[in-house]
Amino acid sequence: MKPEYFEDLISLCADISNQENKLLPLCAAENVASPFSKIPLDTFLQEKYIMGGVMEYQNHSNFVGSKKLFKIYELLSRQCNKLYGCKYADARTLSGVNAVMTLLMSLFSAGDTILISSEECGGHGSMPKICQRLGIKTIEMPYNYDLYDFDYCQINEILNSQKIEGILICLSDIIIMPQLNRINLPEDCVLIFDATQILGLIATKSIENPLKWFNNDQKFILMGATHKTLPGPTCGLIMTNNLKLAQQFDTLINPDYLRNSQLHHIFSLILTLMELEIYGEKYCNAVINNANILGNILTTYDFKVIKVLHQYTYTHQIFLSMPQNSAEKFYNRCLDYGVSINYRTKYIYKTCGLRIGTQEISRYGWDNAEMLIIAEILRDIRDNNSFSQDISDRINILSTKKQLCYTIEKEYFDIIYNALHYS
């Protein structure tokens, strides 16, 4: 017997699939996970529970078989130590925002004051709202819009003159790594850097690793979501070298703040990190190189591409600055053609503009030739007031070249797949 609304479901699936196949993915917030990384997502791991922290196995009140499942945590820790040099790694939280919420609840109390990155400088818009809901007072961090980095002299003055319990830096828009080592971090102050956008670039040493800037006694946490330049499943990855600090939230995350730690996602993340260990350097070099090539070509087509220091970007993102009216028109035309791009009204874009990301298109092995085609498409979308079938056709042709690169060979795929499905 056919379920009710089954035909609607089939129609919806076809529409979504057709849209995705034809999409030109320039959104800086999305990526594509490999079949190798996704092997654990369709296994019994999805239904399994394990209670307690990741620092040591908790025998009390746990489930049958959970001691073997705990080895997944250990394997994640080993892989993160190899790529990030961290002593503690935890991916039990469900997303980047969920990880931040968990850390805020674990490390701060109502009435505490923290410094926070503002939306105008690229900060994540949900962070002030979450802090307010938790009763945590916030002060926006001073920012130097000429250098695209924080004003560390003013920040250090605030830290010296006021009682600040923590610092939360959570940047959705980022074209250069903030020099966090310039912060004179007080002994009891916790610095949380949400590096969601650039976690893959840090793992492959394409961007400096801030964990190396702080000693093991300083309260520094590197964390983020795992589906941007780190092309994995959605998890919240928390890392630190301060084990005393980690003990403050390790056993609060589970069982207090969540119960099901999504073991199939954590196992998938491990496979993504293994993939990144082998192919990550080439992949991330391509990401940054493509972003700067695209930025340079767009400049020749009279786009105003923001530059920082000696190049357009040191990450996967490039910023296009436009007057608001022009930006809105351009954005809406991109939507009409199936070009995924982000519209922004932040001071960091010189008040308004568009954000482009090259992390997904680089995963397909695209390089100079495709960057030229993309730049021409964006130019023609901007310059044509009416819908052009020629532009649409060029996007469709380019979309047929989505062949995933930088992934594990099939023989290793088969070994992992068979071990999880047929053992």
Salt bridges, closest charged atoms under 4 A:
GLU7 OE2 - LYS2 NZ 2.65
ASP90 OD1 - ARG92 NE 2.89
ASP173 OD2 - ARG344 NE 2.80
ASP173 OD1 - LYS346 NZ 2.58
ASP250 OD1 - ARG92 NH2 3.35
GLU275 OE1 - ARG363 NH2 3.02
GLU277 OE2 - LYS82 NZ 3.47
GLU370 OE2 - LYS401 NZ 3.97
ASP380 OD1 - ARG379 NE 2.96
ASP380 OD2 - ARG394 NH2 2.78
ASP383 OD1 - ARG382 NE 2.80
ASP390 OD2 - ARG394 NH2 3.08
ASP414 OD2 - LYS410 NZ 2.89
